[in-house]
Amino acid sequence: MTIREVSEQFGITQDTLRYYEKAGILPEISRTPGGIRDYHPEDLEWIEHVVCLRSAGMPVDSLVEYLRLSRLGDGTFPERLALLKEQRNNLAVQQKKLQDAMDRLDYKISRYQKAVETGSLSWEDPC
């Protein structure tokens, strides 16, 4: 497949694919005799993993490490598991922060809804 076809299939830009390759997130992509990238099914499987992990917020350096470990084989399952668990924990922290912000906004919204109904806001809190 060409880079354009892969870009369309995964909904990411061609520049993103080039960046992933340059950053070491993707295995080396083979090229045609004319120098055009030629993606194979195993490349597409890896790109699918990368897109999934990036959508989960995994940093580029962790993805590079994940690829390195993957290349070393099944003996690296514990290390890859640790990377995935670390990212899961990072997402849980972000989720907690977002929930706290939503709770604060919900509180302020309820205060202003009451103010709209009564025409008065009895006091204003700092947040």
C-alpha positions in Angstrom: 0.0 0.0 0.0 1.1 3.6 -0.6 1.5 6.1 2.2 -1.7 7.9 0.8 -3.7 4.7 1.1 -2.4 4.0 4.6 -3.1 7.6 5.7 -6.7 7.3 4.5 -7.2 3.9 6.0 -6.1 5.0 9.5 -7.3 8.6 9.4 -3.9 10.0 10.0 -1.8 12.3 7.9 1.0 11.3 5.7 3.3 13.6 7.6 2.3 11.7 10.8 3.3 8.4 9.2 6.6 9.9 8.1 7.2 11.3 11.6 6.4 7.9 13.3 8.9 6.3 11.0 11.6 8.9 11.6 10.9 8.8 15.4 11.4 5.0 15.5 7.8 4.3 16.4 7.3 2.2 13.2 9.6 -0.5 11.9 11.5 0.5 8.8 9.1 0.6 5.9 10.2 -1.0 2.7 10.4 1.0 -0.5 9.8 0.3 -4.1 12.7 0.5 -6.5 11.6 4.1 -7.2 11.9 5.0 -3.5 8.1 5.1 -2.7 7.1 3.6 0.7 5.4 0.2 0.3 3.4 -0.8 3.3 2.8 -4.5 3.9 0.2 -6.2 6.1 2.6 -6.5 9.1 3.3 -2.7 8.8 -0.5 -2.1 8.9 -0.8 -4.2 12.0 1.9 -2.2 13.8 0.3 1.1 12.6 -3.0 0.0 14.0 -1.3 -0.6 17.4 0.4 2.8 17.3 -2.8 4.6 16.5 -4.5 2.8 19.3 -1.8 3.5 21.8 -1.5 7.2 20.7 -5.2 7.6 21.1 -4.7 6.4 24.7 -2.1 9.2 25.1 1.0 7.0 25.1 4.0 9.3 24.7 6.3 8.8 21.7 9.3 7.8 23.8 7.2 5.0 25.3 6.1 3.9 21.9 9.7 3.7 20.7 10.5 1.6 23.8 7.5 -0.6 23.1 8.6 -1.2 19.5 12.2 -2.0 20.7 10.8 -4.5 23.2 8.5 -6.0 20.6 11.4 -6.6 18.3 13.2 -8.5 21.1 10.4 -11.0 21.3 8.0 -12.7 23.7 10.5 -12.5 26.6 9.7 -8.8 26.9 6.0 -9.3 27.8 6.6 -8.1 31.4 8.3 -4.9 30.2 5.6 -4.2 27.7 2.9 -4.9 30.2 4.6 -2.4 32.6 4.5 0.3 29.8 0.8 -0.3 29.2 0.0 -0.3 33.0 2.0 3.0 33.4 -0.1 4.6 30.6 -3.3 3.3 32.1 -2.3 4.9 35.4 -1.5 8.2 33.7 -4.9 8.1 32.1 -6.6 7.5 35.5 -4.8 10.5 36.9 -6.0 12.6 33.9 -9.5 11.3 34.3 -9.5 12.3 38.0 -8.4 15.8 37.1 -11.0 16.1 34.4 -13.7 14.8 36.8 -12.7 17.3 39.4 -12.9 20.1 36.9 -16.4 18.9 35.7 -17.6 18.8 39.3 -16.4 22.4 39.9 -18.1 23.5 36.7 -21.3 21.6 37.6 -21.3 23.4 40.9 -20.9 26.8 39.3 -23.5 26.0 36.7 -26.0 25.1 39.5 -25.2 28.4 41.3 -25.8 30.5 38.1 -29.0 28.5 37.3 -30.3 29.5 40.7 -29.2 33.1 40.1 -31.0 33.2 36.8 -34.2 31.9 38.6 -33.9 34.3 41.6 -32.2 37.2 40.0 -29.4 37.2 42.6 -26.2 35.5 43.2 -25.8 35.4 47.0 -22.0 35.0 46.9 -19.3 34.3 44.4 -16.8 31.6 45.1 -13.2 31.9 43.7 -13.5 29.1 41.2 
